[in-house]
Amino acid sequence: MSSQLSSQIQALETRISSEVSAQVSSQVSSRLETQLQAQEARISSQLEAQDEKITQIQDKLEERQEKVEAKVEELEGRLRDLQACDHELKIRFVDASHPAACHDSFVWNKSEVRRYFEGEFATHRRNIWLLGDAGYPLEPWIMTPYRTPEDGSTESRFNEMHSKCRNIIERTNGVLKARRRWILSARELHYSPEKAAKVINVCCCLHNICIHFKVDILEDHIEDEIRDMEPIVITSKNHMEIARSIRSKNCPRSSRSCSSDPV
């Protein structure tokens, strides 16, 4: 009798255990399936967002490529000229042999005038400087403005005086273009780049002759073109330290205006 009861109890335990296992397995399976579905939905959503970002990046790249191609097409056949003038608006140096796509600092580094001033500096003639805009590298023989100086600081006053003195080159360009209207950026010289460079050189010579003989020009015809490009060339560390020292010494300590003529 007891043996039969024990068998029944054991069978009941086995059935209960089996049912519990089946229920737990069903619940675990259902829970895992729910989690997998949620994870798949999340991954799918992330992939869709990534695809959207990739599409946006591709659109931006295509737009940028179109702009670059348009810019290259616009600059094709144009020239970038490097000029240096004195306080009388006379052009002391001009180089119009480089295409317009070249950066100011690249043209400067390849120019004869830079080699001349570098040679003068090497022979200890260090009391002359050129004034250049932010498109040129700071060197011991060319002073450029400070970047983002604080208002009211000596660097800010230096930039103000630097801008007033350097404005002479903008006025020189305005007078030159007013006298020779065909070299305006809105017009074109229908010649080869080599011949166009010669035309610009001749225009500069005629400009200097007009300045020498005091030929008048109407102020309303003067066009000033101001360019503010970022430099892409780094000056050697030794020259940079010397140039910074020179520029710091020339920073005004009061609100005096600049009285010296620009080189």
Buried (B, 14 or more C-beta within 10 A) or exposed (E): EEEEEEEEEEEEEEEEEEEEEEEEEEEEEEEEEEEEEEEEEEEEEEEEEEEEEEEEEEEEEEEEEEEEEEEEEEBEBBBBBBBBBBEEBBBBBBBBBBEBEBBBBBBBBBBEBBEEBEEBBEEEEBEEBBBBBBBBBBBBBBBBBBEEBEEEEBBBBBBBBBBEBBBBBBEBBBBBBBBBEEBEEEEEBEEEBEEBBBBBBEBBEBBBEBBEEEEEBEEEEBBEEEEEEEBEBEBEEEBBEBBBEBBEEBBBEEEEEBEEEBB
